[in-house]
Amino acid sequence: MFTRTWNGTHDVCYERDVNGGYAQILDSKDMSCDATMIPSIGPIEMIAINGAITCGKRGGTTFVE
């Protein structure tokens, strides 16, 4: 019925300091992280909602109408 591509995330280096925390996006795999490394998540085709895939048949009036 519908689909959309989620573009994923970048590699992130997360570090805490006395003022809280901050995250830095790593530009390349060669960059080092001396704190907590949060690996990227690749693109995902979003076709399911809560584990269920919805199918439909087009017909009737449009959503605008």
C-alpha positions as CSV (number, residue, x, y, z in Angstrom):
1,M,0.0,0.0,0.0
2,F,2.9,2.3,0.8
3,T,6.6,2.2,1.2
4,R,9.4,4.7,2.1
5,T,13.1,4.4,2.4
6,W,14.7,5.5,5.7
7,N,18.2,6.7,5.0
8,G,19.8,5.3,8.1
9,T,22.3,6.9,10.5
10,H,26.0,7.8,10.6
11,D,28.7,6.5,12.9
12,V,28.7,8.6,16.1
13,C,31.2,9.1,18.8
14,Y,29.3,9.9,22.1
15,E,31.2,11.4,25.0
16,R,30.0,12.5,28.4
17,D,31.6,15.4,30.3
18,V,30.7,17.5,33.4
19,N,28.2,19.5,31.4
20,G,26.3,16.5,30.1
21,G,27.1,14.8,26.9
22,Y,27.6,15.4,23.2
23,A,27.8,13.4,20.0
24,Q,30.0,13.9,17.0
25,I,29.3,12.4,13.6
26,L,32.3,10.6,12.3
27,D,33.0,11.6,8.6
28,S,34.8,8.5,7.7
29,K,35.6,5.0,8.9
30,D,39.2,6.1,9.5
31,M,38.3,8.6,12.2
32,S,39.0,7.4,15.8
33,C,36.7,7.6,18.8
34,D,38.2,7.6,22.3
35,A,34.7,7.5,23.9
36,T,31.6,5.4,23.2
37,M,31.3,4.4,19.5
38,I,27.7,4.1,18.2
39,P,27.8,2.3,14.9
40,S,25.7,3.4,11.9
41,I,22.5,1.8,10.8
42,G,22.1,1.3,7.0
43,P,19.1,2.3,4.9
44,I,15.8,0.4,5.6
45,E,12.8,0.0,3.4
46,M,9.9,0.8,5.7
47,I,7.0,-1.4,4.6
48,A,5.7,-2.7,7.9
49,I,3.9,-1.0,10.8
50,N,4.3,-2.8,14.2
51,G,5.3,-5.9,12.3
52,A,2.2,-5.9,10.0
53,I,2.3,-5.3,6.3
54,T,-0.7,-3.5,4.9
55,C,-2.1,-4.4,1.5
56,G,-4.7,-2.5,-0.4
57,K,-6.5,-2.1,-3.6
58,R,-6.9,1.3,-5.2
59,G,-10.5,2.4,-5.8
60,G,-13.0,5.0,-4.9
61,T,-12.4,8.7,-4.5
62,T,-9.0,10.2,-3.9
63,F,-7.9,11.4,-0.5
64,V,-8.2,15.0,-1.6
65,E,-11.9,14.5,-2.4
